Amino acid sequence: MRQCRNLHVQIPIKPKGNNTFENIRKAEHALSKKGILFDTGVDLSLGKIRAIDWELDWSLEGAKPNAVLMFLKKENIKAIVKCRARKL
């Protein structure tokens, strides 16, 4: 099976636990301090942030997608991971 090169990681925001907005941003900052950078975005609904999106695609620098996913697992941050087909 071929490895996906365009991973979309959606991290739902929760009011308590490890998926708080602050924890997710701390995790993102910790990765950037290690030189791991990628595109990010937010999922808005009625003006409220519902999820943080990380794009582990061509924009990913400093690590492989699996390393980022393992970091999330280690931090006990729950995420939804989808492989996106590359559009030509």
Secondary structure, DSSP 8 states (H G I E B T S, - for coil): ----S-EEEEEE--SSGGGSHHHHHHHHHHHHHTT-B-EEEEEEETTEEEEEEEEESTT-BSS-HHHHHHHHHHTT---EEEE-----
